[in-house]
């Protein structure tokens, strides 16, 4: 009698593990300093802070920024955040974010 084969996949684990901490997130623009694109947005440096000493930082290249900010549910808020960053302004993202949401914004990703 034939037996049914079973394929086991390794369990994937989040970069942040089971971190249930809530973070406030700040986005800081990084502008090109010289050349043809001087003064234009090159990337954004994100800083997540738990308020209890847990601090995380990562950077997202401008070409990945719109996709990474899809975590913001409102397209109006996303548009306002992108506009402010493109003009060189810092932005506090609205609300609090869990570890999985930080990963969706690019924490732990090569971007």
DSSP file (Angstrom, degrees, kcal/mol; ACC not computed):
  #  RESIDUE AA STRUCTURE BP1 BP2  ACC     N-H-->O    O-->H-N    N-H-->O    O-->H-N    TCO  KAPPA ALPHA  PHI   PSI    X-CA   Y-CA   Z-CA
    1    1 A X              0   0    0      0, 0.0     2,-0.0     0, 0.0     0, 0.0   0.000 360.0 360.0 360.0 128.7    0.0    0.0    0.0
    2    2 A X        -     0   0    0      1,-0.1     2,-0.3     0, 0.0     0, 0.0  -0.336 360.0-139.4 -68.9 148.1    1.5    3.4   -1.0
    3    3 A X        -     0   0    0     -2,-0.0     2,-0.5     0, 0.0    -1,-0.1  -0.790  17.6-114.4-105.5 151.9    2.3    5.9    1.7
    4    4 A X        -     0   0    0     -2,-0.3     2,-0.1     1,-0.0     0, 0.0  -0.721  29.9-133.2 -86.6 125.6    1.6    9.6    1.4
    5    5 A X        -     0   0    0     -2,-0.5     2,-0.4     1,-0.0    -1,-0.0  -0.466  15.7-154.2 -77.4 151.0    4.8   11.7    1.4
    6    6 A X        -     0   0    0     -2,-0.1     2,-0.6     2,-0.0    -1,-0.0  -0.992   2.1-153.2-129.1 130.1    5.0   14.7    3.6
    7    7 A X        -     0   0    0     -2,-0.4     2,-0.5     2,-0.0    -2,-0.0  -0.898  10.4-158.4-103.8 125.2    7.2   17.7    3.0
    8    8 A X        -     0   0    0     -2,-0.6     2,-0.4     3,-0.0    -2,-0.0  -0.888   3.3-159.0-104.7 129.8    8.3   19.7    6.0
    9    9 A X        -     0   0    0     -2,-0.5     3,-0.1     1,-0.0     2,-0.0  -0.848  28.8-105.3-104.6 142.0    9.4   23.2    5.6
   10   10 A X        -     0   0    0     -2,-0.4     2,-0.3     1,-0.1    -1,-0.0  -0.393  42.6-105.4 -63.5 142.2   11.6   25.0    8.1
   11   11 A X        -     0   0    0      1,-0.1     2,-0.3    -2,-0.0    -1,-0.1  -0.514  33.7-131.1 -70.0 129.6    9.6   27.4   10.2
   12   12 A X        -     0   0    0     -2,-0.3     2,-0.4    -3,-0.1    -1,-0.1  -0.612  20.9-154.1 -82.7 144.0   10.4   30.9    9.2
   13   13 A X        -     0   0    0     -2,-0.3     5,-0.0     5,-0.0    -1,-0.0  -0.951  16.1-115.7-122.6 138.7   11.1   33.3   11.9
   14   14 A X    >   -     0   0    0     -2,-0.4     3,-1.2     1,-0.1     4,-0.1  -0.305  25.3-119.5 -63.9 149.8   10.7   37.1   12.0
   15   15 A X  T 3  S+     0   0    0      1,-0.3    -1,-0.1    92,-0.2    93,-0.1   0.870 119.2  42.3 -56.8 -36.7   13.9   39.2   12.3
   16   16 A X  T >  S-     0   0    0      1,-0.3     3,-1.1     3,-0.1    -1,-0.3   0.345 101.2-149.3 -95.4   5.7   12.4   40.5   15.5
   17   17 A X  T <   -     0   0    0     -3,-1.2    -1,-0.3     1,-0.2    -3,-0.1  -0.363  65.2 -21.5  64.2-137.7   11.1   37.2   16.8
   18   18 A X  T 3  S+     0   0    0     -2,-0.1     2,-0.4    -4,-0.1    -1,-0.2  -0.102  85.6 158.2 -97.9  34.6    8.0   37.3   18.9
   19   19 A X    <   +     0   0    0     -3,-1.1    80,-0.8     1,-0.2    81,-0.3  -0.456  16.6 176.9 -63.5 114.6    8.5   41.0   19.8
   20   20 A X        +     0   0    0     -2,-0.4    -1,-0.2    78,-0.1    -3,-0.0   0.236  35.5 128.5-104.4  11.4    5.1   42.4   20.8
   21   21 A X        -     0   0    0      1,-0.1     2,-0.4    77,-0.0    78,-0.3  -0.347  56.9-129.3 -65.3 145.8    6.5   45.8   21.8
   22   22 A X        -     0   0    0     28,-0.2     2,-0.4    76,-0.1    76,-0.2  -0.833  26.4-163.5 -97.6 139.0    4.8   48.9   20.3
   23   23 A X  B     -A   97   0A   0     74,-2.5    74,-2.5    -2,-0.4     2,-0.4  -0.932  18.7-141.1-124.3 143.2    7.1   51.4   18.6
   24   24 A X  E     -B   49   0B   0     25,-2.6    25,-2.5    -2,-0.4     2,-0.4  -0.812  29.4-146.6 -92.0 146.7    6.7   55.0   17.5
   25   25 A X  E     -B   48   0B   0     68,-0.5    68,-2.7    70,-0.4     2,-0.4  -0.960  14.8-168.6-125.7 132.2    8.5   55.6   14.1
   26   26 A X  E     -BC  47  92B   0     21,-2.7    21,-2.5    -2,-0.4     2,-0.5  -0.945  10.3-151.7-115.8 137.6   10.3   58.7   12.8
   27   27 A X  E     -BC  46  91B   0     64,-3.4    64,-2.4    -2,-0.4     2,-0.5  -0.950   9.8-169.3-112.9 124.3   11.4   59.1    9.2
   28   28 A X  E     -B   45   0B   0     17,-2.7    17,-3.0    -2,-0.5    62,-0.1  -0.954  19.6-130.0-115.9 121.2   14.4   61.2    8.5
   29   29 A X  E     -B   44   0B   0     -2,-0.5     2,-0.5    15,-0.2    15,-0.2  -0.398  10.8-155.1 -70.8 144.3   15.2   62.2    4.9
   30   30 A X  E     -B   43   0B   0     13,-2.8    12,-3.2    -2,-0.1    13,-1.7  -0.980  18.8-159.6-117.2 115.2   18.7   61.6    3.5
   31   31 A X  E     -B   41   0B   0     -2,-0.5    10,-0.2    10,-0.2     2,-0.2  -0.649  26.0-100.7 -98.3 150.6   19.3   64.0    0.6
   32   32 A X        -     0   0    0      8,-3.1     7,-3.0     5,-0.4     8,-0.1  -0.494  31.0-155.5 -62.9 135.6   21.8   63.8   -2.2
   33   33 A X        -     0   0    0      5,-0.2     2,-0.3    -2,-0.2    -1,-0.1   0.670  63.6  -0.4 -93.0 -18.8   24.6   66.2   -1.3
   34   34 A X  S    S+     0   0    0      3,-0.0     3,-0.5     4,-0.0    -1,-0.1  -0.954  91.9  46.2-158.0 173.5   26.1   67.0   -4.7
   35   35 A X  S >  S-     0   0    0     -2,-0.3     3,-1.8     1,-0.2    -3,-0.0  -0.316 104.3 -29.1  85.5-166.6   25.7   66.3   -8.4
   36   36 A X  T 3  S+     0   0    0      1,-0.3    -1,-0.2    -2,-0.1    -4,-0.0   0.777 140.1  43.7 -58.6 -31.1   22.8   66.2  -10.7
   37   37 A X  T >  S+     0   0    0     -3,-0.5     3,-2.5     3,-0.1    -5,-0.4   0.165  79.1 153.5-103.9  17.9   20.4   65.2   -7.9
   38   38 A X  T <  S+     0   0    0     -3,-1.8    -5,-0.2     1,-0.3     3,-0.1  -0.195  71.1  13.9 -51.3 130.9   21.7   67.5   -5.2
   39   39 A X  T 3  S+     0   0    0     -7,-3.0    -1,-0.3     1,-0.3     2,-0.2   0.322 101.8 116.6  85.0  -7.8   19.0   68.3   -2.7
   40   40 A X  S <  S-     0   0    0     -3,-2.5    -8,-3.1     1,-0.1    -1,-0.3  -0.596  78.1 -86.7 -92.9 157.3   16.7   65.5   -3.8
   41   41 A X  E     +B   31   0B   0     45,-0.3   -10,-0.2   -10,-0.2     3,-0.1  -0.411  44.3 169.8 -66.1 126.8   15.7   62.6   -1.7
   42   42 A X  E     -     0   0B   0    -12,-3.2    20,-2.2     1,-0.5     2,-0.3   0.778  64.7 -29.1-102.1 -42.8   18.2   59.7   -1.8
   43   43 A X  E     -BD  30  61B   0    -13,-1.7   -13,-2.8    18,-0.3    -1,-0.5  -0.941  56.3-115.9-161.6 176.5   16.9   57.5    1.0
   44   44 A X  E     -BD  29  60B   0     16,-2.4    16,-2.7    -2,-0.3     2,-0.6  -0.997  15.6-148.1-130.2 131.3   15.0   57.6    4.3
   45   45 A X  E     -BD  28  59B   0    -17,-3.0   -17,-2.7    -2,-0.4     2,-0.3  -0.879  18.5-156.7 -98.0 118.2   16.5   56.6    7.7
   46   46 A X  E     -BD  27  58B   0     12,-3.2    12,-1.9    -2,-0.6     2,-0.4  -0.749   7.8-166.9 -97.1 143.2   13.8   55.2    9.9
   47   47 A X  E     -BD  26  57B   0    -21,-2.5   -21,-2.7    -2,-0.3     2,-0.5  -0.992   1.5-166.4-129.2 123.0   14.1   55.2   13.7
   48   48 A X  E     -BD  25  56B   0      8,-3.0     8,-2.6    -2,-0.4     2,-0.4  -0.929   7.4-174.2-110.2 132.7   11.7   53.1   15.9
   49   49 A X  E     -BD  24  55B   0    -25,-2.5   -25,-2.6    -2,-0.5     6,-0.2  -0.991  20.8-162.9-131.6 130.6   11.6   53.7   19.6
   50   50 A X        -     0   0    0      4,-2.5   -28,-0.2    -2,-0.4     5,-0.1   0.654  39.6-124.4 -83.5 -16.3    9.6   51.7   22.2
   51   51 A X  S    S+     0   0    0      3,-0.4     4,-0.1   -27,-0.1   -28,-0.1   0.384 100.2  79.3  83.5  -4.4    9.9   54.4   24.8
   52   52 A X  S    S-     0   0    0      2,-0.2     3,-0.1     0, 0.0    -3,-0.0  -0.033 123.2 -80.1-124.7  28.8   11.4   51.8   27.1
   53   53 A X  S    S+     0   0    0      1,-0.3     2,-0.6     0, 0.0    -4,-0.0   0.408  91.8 126.0  92.2  -2.5   15.0   51.8   25.8
   54   54 A X        +     0   0    0      2,-0.0    -4,-2.5     0, 0.0     2,-0.4  -0.824  34.6 175.7 -93.5 122.4   14.4   49.6   22.7
   55   55 A X  E     -D   49   0B   0     -2,-0.6     2,-0.4    -6,-0.2    -6,-0.2  -0.990   9.3-178.3-133.6 129.1   15.7   51.5   19.6
   56   56 A X  E     -D   48   0B   0     -8,-2.6    -8,-3.0    -2,-0.4     2,-0.3  -0.978   2.8-171.7-130.9 143.3   15.9   50.2   16.1
   57   57 A X  E     +D   47   0B   0     -2,-0.4     2,-0.3   -10,-0.2   -10,-0.2  -0.983  11.7 156.3-134.6 145.9   17.2   51.9   12.9
   58   58 A X  E     -D   46   0B   0    -12,-1.9   -12,-3.2    -2,-0.3     2,-0.4  -0.974  27.6-130.9-159.0 164.3   17.2   51.1    9.2
   59   59 A X  E     -D   45   0B   0     -2,-0.3     2,-0.4   -14,-0.2    52,-0.4  -0.952  10.9-161.5-126.1 141.7   17.4   52.8    5.9
   60   60 A X  E     -D   44   0B   0    -16,-2.7   -16,-2.4    -2,-0.4     5,-0.1  -0.986  22.7-124.3-124.5 127.2   15.2   52.5    2.8
   61   61 A X  E >>  -D   43   0B   0     50,-1.3     3,-2.0    -2,-0.4     4,-0.6  -0.358  28.4-113.3 -66.6 149.0   16.3   53.6   -0.7
   62   62 A X  H >> S+     0   0    0    -20,-2.2     3,-0.9     1,-0.3     4,-0.5   0.811 114.1  61.4 -56.3 -34.4   14.0   56.1   -2.4
   63   63 A X  H 34 S+     0   0    0    -21,-0.3    -1,-0.3     1,-0.2     4,-0.2   0.683 110.9  40.3 -69.7 -15.5   13.0   53.6   -5.1
   64   64 A X  H <> S+     0   0    0     -3,-2.0     4,-2.1    47,-0.2    -1,-0.2   0.439  91.2  93.9-105.2  -3.5   11.6   51.3   -2.4
   65   65 A X  H <X S+     0   0    0     -3,-0.9     4,-1.9    -4,-0.6    -2,-0.1   0.902  80.5  50.3 -62.8 -48.0   10.0   54.0   -0.3
   66   66 A X  H  < S+     0   0    0     -4,-0.5    -1,-0.2     1,-0.2     4,-0.2   0.920 113.5  46.7 -59.1 -44.3    6.5   54.0   -1.7
   67   67 A X  H >4 S+     0   0    0      1,-0.2     3,-1.2    -4,-0.2    -1,-0.2   0.890 111.4  51.6 -64.6 -39.5    6.1   50.3   -1.3
   68   68 A X  H >< S+     0   0    0     -4,-2.1     3,-0.7     1,-0.3    -1,-0.2   0.795 106.7  54.4 -69.5 -27.6    7.5   50.3    2.2
   69   69 A X  G >< S+     0   0    0     -4,-1.9     3,-1.9     1,-0.2    -1,-0.3   0.372  75.6  98.1 -89.2   5.9    5.0   53.0    3.3
   70   70 A X  G <   +     0   0    0     -3,-1.2    -1,-0.2     1,-0.3    -2,-0.1   0.652  65.6  80.2 -64.1 -13.2    2.0   51.0    2.1
   71   71 A X  G <  S+     0   0    0     -3,-0.7     2,-0.7    -4,-0.1    -1,-0.3   0.772  72.5  87.6 -63.1 -25.5    1.8   50.0    5.8
   72   72 A X  S <  S-     0   0    0     -3,-1.9     6,-0.1     1,-0.2    -3,-0.0  -0.684  75.0-153.2 -76.4 115.9    0.1   53.4    6.2
   73   73 A X  S    S+     0   0    0     -2,-0.7     2,-0.5     4,-0.1    -1,-0.2   0.805  72.4  72.5 -66.4 -31.9   -3.5   52.5    5.5
   74   74 A X     >  -     0   0    0      1,-0.2     4,-2.4    -3,-0.1     5,-0.2  -0.737  65.3-155.6 -90.4 125.3   -4.6   56.0    4.3
   75   75 A X  H  > S+     0   0    0     -2,-0.5     4,-2.3     1,-0.2    -1,-0.2   0.809  97.5  56.8 -66.0 -28.1   -3.3   57.0    0.9
   76   76 A X  H  > S+     0   0    0      2,-0.2     4,-2.4     1,-0.2    -1,-0.2   0.933 108.6  44.8 -67.5 -46.1   -3.7   60.6    2.0
   77   77 A X  H  > S+     0   0    0      2,-0.2     4,-2.7     1,-0.2    -2,-0.2   0.933 113.5  50.9 -62.6 -44.9   -1.4   60.1    5.0
   78   78 A X  H  X S+     0   0    0     -4,-2.4     4,-2.6     1,-0.2    -2,-0.2   0.914 110.9  48.8 -58.7 -43.8    1.0   58.2    2.8
   79   79 A X  H  X S+     0   0    0     -4,-2.3     4,-2.5     2,-0.2    -1,-0.2   0.914 112.0  48.6 -62.5 -44.1    1.0   61.1    0.2
   80   80 A X  H  X S+     0   0    0     -4,-2.4     4,-2.3     2,-0.2    -2,-0.2   0.904 112.3  48.6 -64.0 -41.7    1.6   63.7    2.9
   81   81 A X  H  X S+     0   0    0     -4,-2.7     4,-2.5     2,-0.2    -2,-0.2   0.947 113.3  46.6 -62.8 -49.0    4.4   61.7    4.5
   82   82 A X  H  X S+     0   0    0     -4,-2.6     4,-2.6     1,-0.2    -2,-0.2   0.897 112.1  51.1 -61.6 -41.1    6.1   61.2    1.1
   83   83 A X  H  X S+     0   0    0     -4,-2.5     4,-1.3     2,-0.2    -1,-0.2   0.924 111.4  47.0 -62.6 -45.1    5.7   64.9    0.2
   84   84 A X  H  <>S+     0   0    0     -4,-2.3     5,-2.8     1,-0.2     3,-0.3   0.917 113.6  48.3 -64.5 -42.5    7.2   66.1    3.4
   85   85 A X  H ><5S+     0   0    0     -4,-2.5     3,-1.7     1,-0.2    -2,-0.2   0.914 109.0  53.2 -63.6 -42.5   10.2   63.7    3.1
   86   86 A X  H 3<5S+     0   0    0     -4,-2.6   -45,-0.3     1,-0.3    -1,-0.2   0.766 107.1  52.7 -64.8 -24.8   10.8   64.7   -0.5
   87   87 A X  T 3<5S-     0   0    0     -4,-1.3    -1,-0.3    -3,-0.3    -2,-0.2   0.403 126.6-101.2 -91.5   3.9   11.0   68.3    0.6
   88   88 A X  T < 5S+     0   0    0     -3,-1.7     2,-0.2     1,-0.3    -3,-0.2   0.540  76.2 137.2  95.4   7.7   13.6   67.4    3.2
   89   89 A X      < -     0   0    0     -5,-2.8    -1,-0.3    -6,-0.2     2,-0.2  -0.619  52.1-122.0 -92.2 148.3   11.3   67.4    6.3
   90   90 A X        -     0   0    0     -2,-0.2     2,-0.4   -62,-0.1   -62,-0.2  -0.545  28.5-156.1 -80.4 151.4   11.3   64.8    9.1
   91   91 A X  E     -C   27   0B   0    -64,-2.4   -64,-3.4    -2,-0.2     2,-0.7  -0.995  17.2-149.8-136.3 132.6    8.1   63.0    9.8
   92   92 A X  E     -C   26   0B   0     -2,-0.4   -66,-0.2   -66,-0.2     2,-0.1  -0.903  32.7-131.0 -91.5 118.3    6.7   61.2   12.9
   93   93 A X        -     0   0    0    -68,-2.7   -68,-0.5    -2,-0.7     2,-0.1  -0.475  27.7-106.2 -70.5 141.7    4.5   58.4   11.4
   94   94 A X  S    S+     0   0    0     -2,-0.1    -1,-0.1   -70,-0.1     2,-0.0  -0.395  77.0   2.9 -70.4 143.8    1.1   58.3   13.0
   95   95 A X  S    S-     0   0    0     -2,-0.1   -70,-0.4    -3,-0.1     2,-0.3  -0.216  90.0 -64.6  85.9-173.0    0.3   55.6   15.5
   96   96 A X        -     0   0    0    -72,-0.1     2,-0.4    -2,-0.0   -72,-0.2  -0.871  43.7-149.1-118.0 151.9    2.3   52.8   17.0
   97   97 A X  B     -A   23   0A   0    -74,-2.5   -74,-2.5    -2,-0.3     2,-0.1  -0.953   3.3-141.3-129.4 141.2    3.7   49.8   15.2
   98   98 A X    >>  -     0   0    0     -2,-0.4     4,-1.8   -76,-0.2     3,-0.5  -0.414  40.8 -93.2 -89.7 171.7    4.5   46.2   16.1
   99   99 A X  H 3> S+     0   0    0    -80,-0.8     4,-2.1   -78,-0.3     5,-0.2   0.879 124.0  53.5 -55.6 -44.9    7.6   44.2   15.0
  100  100 A X  H 3> S+     0   0    0    -81,-0.3     4,-1.8     1,-0.2    -1,-0.2   0.851 108.2  51.3 -62.4 -33.6    5.9   42.7   11.9
  101  101 A X  H <> S+     0   0    0     -3,-0.5     4,-1.3     2,-0.2    -1,-0.2   0.860 106.5  53.7 -72.0 -34.6    4.9   46.2   10.7
  102  102 A X  H  <>S+     0   0    0     -4,-1.8     5,-2.4     1,-0.2     3,-0.3   0.911 108.3  50.5 -63.1 -41.3    8.5   47.4   11.2
  103  103 A X  H ><5S+     0   0    0     -4,-2.1     3,-1.6     1,-0.2    -2,-0.2   0.893 106.0  54.7 -62.8 -39.3    9.6   44.6    8.9
  104  104 A X  H 3<5S+     0   0    0     -4,-1.8    -1,-0.2     1,-0.3    -2,-0.2   0.800 105.7  54.1 -63.7 -27.3    7.0   45.6    6.3
  105  105 A X  T 3<5S-     0   0    0     -4,-1.3    -1,-0.3    -3,-0.3    -2,-0.2   0.435 133.6 -90.3 -85.8   0.3    8.6   49.1    6.4
  106  106 A X  T X 5S+     0   0    0     -3,-1.6     3,-2.1     1,-0.3    -3,-0.2   0.414  71.2 152.2 111.6  -2.5   12.0   47.5    5.7
  107  107 A X  T 3 <S+     0   0    0     -5,-2.4    -1,-0.3     1,-0.3   -92,-0.2  -0.455  81.4   9.2 -62.7 126.5   13.6   46.7    9.0
  108  108 A X  T 3  S+     0   0    0      1,-0.3     2,-0.3    -2,-0.2    -1,-0.3   0.345 106.6 113.7  86.8  -6.9   15.9   43.8    8.5
  109  109 A X  S <  S-     0   0    0     -3,-2.1     2,-1.1    -6,-0.1    -1,-0.3  -0.682  72.4-120.4 -96.9 151.6   15.6   44.0    4.7
  110  110 A X              0   0    0     -2,-0.3   -50,-0.1     1,-0.2    -3,-0.1  -0.791 360.0 360.0 -88.1 100.9   18.4   44.9    2.2
  111  111 A X              0   0    0     -2,-1.1   -50,-1.3   -52,-0.4   -47,-0.2   0.375 360.0 360.0-135.7 360.0   16.9   47.9    0.5
